[in-house]
Amino acid sequence: MKAVIYNGNEFQVIEKETPSPSGRDLLVRIKAISVNPIDTKVRKILEGTNSSKILGWDAAGIVEAIGDEVKNYKVGDKVFYAGDINRDGSYASHQIVDERITGIKPENLSYEESAAMPLTSIAAWEALFDRMNIDPEKDKGKRILIIGGAGGVGSIAIQLAKKVAGLKVITTASREESKNWCKSMGADGVLDHRKDLKAEMEQLKIDNFDYILCLNSTDHYFKTMSEIIKPQGKICSLVSTEKDHDLDILKKKSVTFVWEFMFTRSMFTTEDIGEQGIILNRISKLLDKGRIKSTLSSTQDVISVEILNRSHQLLQSGKAIGKISISGIL
Ligand SMILES: NC(=O)c1ccc[n+]([C@@H]2O[C@H](COP(=O)([O-])OP(=O)(O)OC[C@H]3O[C@@H](n4cnc5c(N)ncnc54)[C@H](OP(=O)(O)O)[C@@H]3O)[C@@H](O)[C@H]2O)c1
């Protein structure tokens, strides 16, 4: 098989032996991948070290071989998945992935449109329904703020919060094109995160939020979130802090603060690891029925050192809108 490794200094195309799947693993022939900020974060950790790794945690492809304990897939099935951060990633022609964190690729979507979805959909679904425990029956009509709505996670979080949970969805975005993108994903209102958020809320006659999903600097937004969350509301963040924060500022309002890390289930092989396969199959059905749409905004052709460098640069600029996929066949 072929793969692109990051060797601590640069991306490099290598040839290596194609692994054989065992247990509940599938060997997938990759047809398309997409990139995420986690790729650039892992790359940064490796920078200047002697370690090398195949990055990339989003792919769509065809099952080429299966382990002896696989229950749900057979050779030839079309699948999509984010994978496991502790294993080799998807910048490759082939990848091993546990069937429990794999879903059936949406039939009506291309490989590129499908590869754009897994990591961000799992993160957004877990944040809304597993971490903040939003109940579409009971919580319909409540208000959520999604900070960083036009990015990869925000684009699917808007759709799930609106179409599946039935919430009123307000996002933040700072540019004309990102504001329009949020509205095209279903946002009911957009606040400009370059301006004072409370003043922006006043303009939309909003005094607080039942839920806040933080997809940008938790350090920067922690105090503001504590001020604009409703008493007994819930805040979920996906972005690590670099500073210390005073949790007590959430006490008076009995606010829940919860983390979402979409690799938790695979990293610790939790008892409910299979939930991620279930989430992906739900996402696949929602996409096929047209209830939600792919968040793909651009496709690059094909996986190469140059394309990966360019895609990483765009992610690091903080100006990505939706998702970037790269056609596979390395
Ligand atoms: N914990 C997890 O499991 C998990 C999973 C996925 C992602 N993440 C993390 O979540 C974050 C978002 O991921 P992503 O894939 O959505 O990223 P992304 O696609 O790169 O996000 C780009 C968006 O960020 C917005 N943005 C830039 N500066 C901002 C600011 N100061 N305040 C609010 N928004 C701002 C931009 O909006 P404008 O252009 O309108 O400014 C842009 O549309 C990343 O840090 C990522 O590593 C964590």
The ligand as an ORCA input file, in Angstrom:
! r2SCAN-3c Opt
* xyz 0 1
  N     -13.007     17.652     20.701
  C     -13.323     17.091     19.531
  O     -13.729     15.930     19.450
  C     -13.194     17.902     18.285
  C     -13.732     17.420     17.084
  C     -13.676     18.228     15.958
  C     -13.073     19.474     16.037
  N     -12.542     19.879     17.225
  C     -11.938     21.225     17.347
  O     -13.005     22.149     17.198
  C     -12.533     23.305     16.540
  C     -13.414     23.573     15.323
  O     -13.220     22.550     14.373
  P     -13.697     22.786     12.875
  O     -13.383     21.560     12.106
  O     -15.103     23.266     12.857
  O     -12.699     23.980     12.453
  P     -12.632     24.856     11.166
  O     -13.479     24.268     10.090
  O     -11.213     25.116     10.856
  O     -13.302     26.250     11.654
  C     -13.199     27.351     10.842
  C     -14.173     28.411     11.312
  O     -13.722     29.005     12.535
  C     -14.326     30.279     12.612
  N     -13.587     31.180     13.486
  C     -12.381     31.760     13.237
  N     -12.048     32.580     14.265
  C     -13.070     32.529     15.161
  C     -13.320     33.173     16.403
  N     -12.458     34.011     16.945
  N     -14.469     32.871     17.044
  C     -15.358     32.001     16.520
  N     -15.174     31.369     15.339
  C     -14.043     31.636     14.665
  C     -14.290     30.794     11.192
  O     -15.431     31.623     11.017
  P     -15.322     33.079     10.305
  O     -14.648     32.822      8.997
  O     -16.736     33.491     10.174
  O     -14.521     33.959     11.222
  C     -14.292     29.534     10.314
  O     -15.453     29.364      9.559
  C     -11.048     23.041     16.213
  O     -10.242     23.590     17.245
  C     -10.964     21.535     16.248
  O      -9.662     21.041     16.527
  C     -12.578     19.136     18.336
*
